[in-house]
Amino acid sequence: MSVTSPHARALAALGHDARLSIFRLLVKAGEAGLRVGDIGMLLGLPPSTLAHHLSTLVEAGLVLQEKQGREVFNRVDFPAMQGIVGFLTSECCSGVTVPSRTGAA
């Protein structure tokens, strides 16, 4: 059984066009976040499709949901996002040593 790292889960969740669009929209919205209906309206996604994609983003640890009365607000988990960016850039430009291959033609 393989265990998927949180970084791999998050990046896999962002690997779908609709989820990436939702995530980018929520990044633009900032800490205030957006209501589910507003996300659907702005991106033209039907409610069932949107619910599925938001659920995936929540499970991946990228989006936080908060119920306020009858509305559900969604916002990016900014520390989690910064953690992924840090993971991706932690070894930026540190160089790579490729072992020599003798006898290769």
C-alpha positions as CSV (number, residue, x, y, z in Angstrom):
1,M,0.0,0.0,0.0
2,S,1.4,3.4,-0.9
3,V,0.9,6.5,1.1
4,T,0.4,9.7,-0.8
5,S,2.1,12.7,0.6
6,P,0.0,15.8,1.3
7,H,2.0,17.7,-1.3
8,A,1.2,15.0,-4.0
9,R,-2.5,15.1,-3.0
10,A,-2.7,18.9,-3.3
11,L,-0.9,18.9,-6.6
12,A,-3.1,16.1,-8.0
13,A,-6.2,18.1,-6.9
14,L,-4.9,21.1,-8.8
15,G,-4.3,19.0,-11.9
16,H,-7.8,19.4,-13.1
17,D,-8.8,22.5,-15.1
18,A,-12.0,23.2,-13.2
19,R,-10.3,22.8,-9.8
20,L,-7.4,24.9,-10.8
21,S,-9.8,27.6,-11.9
22,I,-11.7,27.4,-8.6
23,F,-8.5,27.6,-6.6
24,R,-7.2,30.6,-8.6
25,L,-10.5,32.4,-8.2
26,L,-10.4,31.8,-4.4
27,V,-6.8,33.1,-4.3
28,K,-8.0,36.3,-6.0
29,A,-10.9,36.6,-3.4
30,G,-8.4,36.5,-0.6
31,E,-9.2,35.9,3.1
32,A,-12.9,36.8,2.6
33,G,-13.4,33.9,0.3
34,L,-16.5,33.3,-1.8
35,R,-19.9,31.7,-1.4
36,V,-20.4,28.5,-3.3
37,G,-23.1,30.1,-5.5
38,D,-20.8,33.0,-6.4
39,I,-18.1,30.6,-7.5
40,G,-20.5,28.7,-9.7
41,M,-21.9,31.9,-11.2
42,L,-18.4,33.3,-11.9
43,L,-17.1,30.1,-13.4
44,G,-20.2,28.8,-15.0
45,L,-20.1,25.5,-13.2
46,P,-23.3,23.6,-12.3
47,P,-23.9,23.1,-8.6
48,S,-23.2,19.3,-8.6
49,T,-20.0,19.6,-10.5
50,L,-18.9,22.5,-8.3
51,A,-19.6,20.6,-5.1
52,H,-17.6,17.6,-6.3
53,H,-14.6,19.8,-7.2
54,L,-14.8,21.9,-4.0
55,S,-14.9,18.6,-2.0
56,T,-11.7,17.4,-3.7
57,L,-10.0,20.7,-2.9
58,V,-11.1,20.6,0.7
59,E,-9.9,16.9,1.1
60,A,-6.6,17.9,-0.4
61,G,-6.1,20.6,2.3
62,L,-6.2,23.5,-0.1
63,V,-9.6,25.0,0.6
64,L,-11.4,25.8,3.9
65,Q,-15.1,25.9,4.2
66,E,-17.1,27.8,6.8
67,K,-20.9,27.8,7.1
68,Q,-22.4,31.2,7.9
69,G,-26.1,30.8,8.3
70,R,-27.4,29.1,5.2
71,E,-24.3,30.1,3.1
72,V,-21.0,28.2,2.8
73,F,-18.0,30.3,2.3
74,N,-14.8,28.9,0.7
75,R,-11.4,30.3,1.1
76,V,-7.9,29.2,0.3
77,D,-5.8,27.8,3.2
78,F,-3.0,30.2,2.5
79,P,-0.5,28.5,4.9
80,A,-1.1,25.2,3.0
81,M,-0.6,27.0,-0.3
82,Q,2.6,28.6,0.9
83,G,3.8,25.2,2.1
84,I,3.3,23.7,-1.4
85,V,5.1,26.6,-3.0
86,G,7.9,26.2,-0.5
87,F,8.1,22.5,-1.3
88,L,8.3,23.1,-5.0
89,T,10.9,25.8,-4.7
90,S,13.0,24.5,-1.7
91,E,15.8,23.3,-3.9
92,C,15.5,25.8,-6.7
93,C,18.7,26.3,-8.6
94,S,20.8,24.1,-6.2
95,G,22.2,22.2,-9.1
96,V,22.0,18.6,-10.2
97,T,24.9,16.1,-10.5
98,V,24.4,13.6,-13.2
99,P,26.5,10.5,-12.8
100,S,28.8,9.9,-15.8
101,R,27.9,7.0,-18.1
102,T,30.9,5.3,-19.3
103,G,30.6,3.3,-22.5
104,A,27.5,5.1,-23.6
105,A,27.4,5.7,-27.3
